[in-house]
Amino acid sequence: MPQSLLLAVRFHESRYYGRNDRVGSAGGWPPSPGRLFQALVAAAARGARLREEDVAALRWLERLDPPRIAAPVARAGRPVKLFVPSNDVDSVGGDPNRMGKIRDQKTWQPSFFDHHEPVFYIWDFDSGKREATQVCAIAHRLYQLGRGIDMAWAYANIVDRDQADTLLESHGGPVHKPSGKGVTATPTCGTLASLAARYERNRTRLTTVRVGHKSQQVFTKPPQPVFARTGYDAPARRLHFELRSTEGAFSPRPLSSASPLVVGLVHEATRRLQTALPTKRKEYERLILGRGAGPADLTQRIRLVPIPSVGAEHTDLSIRRVLVEVPPACPIPSSDLTWAFAGLAPSHPQTGEVWRGSLVSSDDGRMSDRFYRDASLFRSVTPLALSAYEPQTGTTGLRRKGADERLRDERMVVGAVVQSLRHAGIRAKPTDVRVQREPFHKRGVRADSFAAGSRFSTQALWHLQLRFLERLSGPVVLGDGRFQGLGLMEPVATYNDVFTFAFGKARRIEPEDRLQLIRSLRRALMSLARDEAGGVERLFSGHEPDGTTARAGRHAHVFLAADGGSERGRSIRRIIVAAPWAVDRNATPHRGERRRFEEVTRQLKCLRAGRLGRFNHLVARLIAEDDPLIRPARTWISETPYLATRNLKKHQVPGEVIRADVATECRRRGLSSPIGVEVLGVTAGPRGGRPTATLRVTFATAVRGPLLLGRDSHFGGGLFAAAGNG
């Protein structure tokens, strides 16, 4: 029967000084499961001894999956620097009176919270009720969690899985759920043994040795404890509302009224809450209205997002829904916000005109879910407000701007966009930024049309398209108007055809190991693509369901390659996975193959390559547009040798055979015939066979990569890179 171990921790004071690995966003709050496990070990210990039943219970606990955590909202306090004496007395000649000369700096930053609310840790398990009961007994002996001044006590119970889910939902604070690899310390197999070893080594870290006629003390650093590193995710709470008339039908607002709609609703909701709870007047003004809010309040401010109807190309982009996004750190209960916004009639914030319809609470979030999808390409639905952009004086009036002026303005806007990404907490750097006044959607509205009723000028409003090397999770809301209904970006459902995995400079792989590396990569992708019956589709195996070689007539399975990245000609720094239709222009993806290719490729996180070792923490990234492997160019030079598709016959000249073979191969791949094939080096066996060569291939017009040609192109042979500036 599925059950859960609920461990609740209460602190004696409303502050926490622990600085362990972060789970949330306020300092080291809440305490990581690894730190809690250490506190349980300390509570179970009887001096230097652990009882057998306690050891069995703790070993059972460390084998469970990471727990879910619910903690009260915390606010990070001001950091304080303290200077304390160091233990390195030898550096001052062993004189204790001079210890003040060797002080170390330590930073203390408390997290403030409501100590009346407990911190919940919930482990799910299917067996081991006896060990779970013993963990409950250990939890009752807990006395401290964090640093020495973080006094706490705990209690634990065994509850049903449904009851545990109910407790998490009813908790007033954010719920943190494990989400793959990260930085938060969590117990794992071997954690208890490592803590015991660290304790024993810590007791004997100072030993006396005799050097000649003198005795010296030697310090030995105790080993670090063993923890797993887990990522924790606390998504924002979402409150859905619909604009409905009294008859129950939708009462849509024009897309250009996004800013006055949001500003009017925010003012009305703030006024309603202040009337009901006047003691929290300042808090509502700061976190809902934004009045008096500082940089520290950005993680707590709620955000209203007008949701236009998106979908088909000809969809009318009217606003029929409003999303209230509540950050995990926001101290205002969701129930209060639902009451504040439900039933509000939107009105113009400047004229006071009341518009038709009112907000109705809804549990239908399908339309807003479209903006929460993962994507690498985003386009604005409502324009960005970029106040940092200031148009050059002297260009006002009705005179139409020239091409040079517009280009200068757009370059300034791109700089402001990069700054807006930093303000929104997006660390990924875009590879392509496109700004314009015109909308990207067929039924969209020009950017300057959104200025009416907002506090932004027409010159500060721009539509934007962004492309990233990696996929980002929505919603993406950018610009100075992101709290006033502007800057909403729609994720565009595009699939990518070429990915790279970088190894970094710490690992050195020689070019002669390229084939072994690529074969290991092929096996890894086939393993990820394997279905429940053990079969692997043709896209990754290159074979038909009956096991025979693919007979599609065109290249139908992935191309794999490896090169030195920016350090061309040196050791291998990355591997490349390319879809067949990206290399063979005559190949056409079947239905769902583009999505399938990206899904399987992005799942590759670890690669075992035999004697080459194991490569962990791999990340699939899009290849940059200016990368020499794909950017358009007329001249291409071999990165790896080209292997001819036909055997060398008697009395044939290898160089001439190679030139004819390359021209034929280009035509097969849907490329134009090259106007020049220069053989830089050729190798042929004494008895014929297929010759190999390094080449410089020139086309009449620029050709876009990747170029993988020849007999062994699926395994990285015949890889070309653009020469110079193309």
Secondary structure, DSSP 8 states (H G I E B T S, - for coil): --EEEEEEEEESSSEE---SS-SSSSTT-S--HHHHHHHHHHHH-BTTB--HHHHHHHHHHHTS---EEE----EE---EEEEEE-S-GGGGTT-GGGGGGSEEEEEE--EE--TTS-EEEEEEESS-HHHHHHHHHHHTT--B-SSTT-BEEEEEEEEEHHHHHHHHHH-SS-EEEEEEEEEEEE--TTHHHHHHHHHHHHHTSEEEEEETTEEEEEE--------EEEEEE---EEEEEEEE-TTSSB--B-GGGHHHHHHHHHHHHHHHHHHH-GGGHHHHIIIII-TT--GGGTTT--EEEEEE--SSTT----EEEEEEEE-TT--S-HHHHHHHHTT---B-TTT--B-S-EEEEE---HHHHGGGSEEEEEEESS-EE-TT----TT--SS----HHHHHHHHHHHHHHHHHHHHHTT----EEEEEEESS-SSTT---GGGG-TTSSS-GGGEEEEEEEEEEEEES-EE-STTTTTT--EEEE-----SEEEEE--TTS-B-GGGHHHHHHHHHHHHHHHH--TTS---HHHH-B-TTSSB--SSS--S-EEEEE-TTSTTSSB-EEEEE-HHHH-TT----TTHHHHHHHHHHT---EE-GGG-EE-S---EE--TT-TTTS-EEEEEESS-EE-SS-B-TT--HHHHHHHHHHHHHHHTT----SEEEEEEEEEETTEEEEEEEEEEEEEEEE-S-EE-STTTTBTTTEEEE-TT-
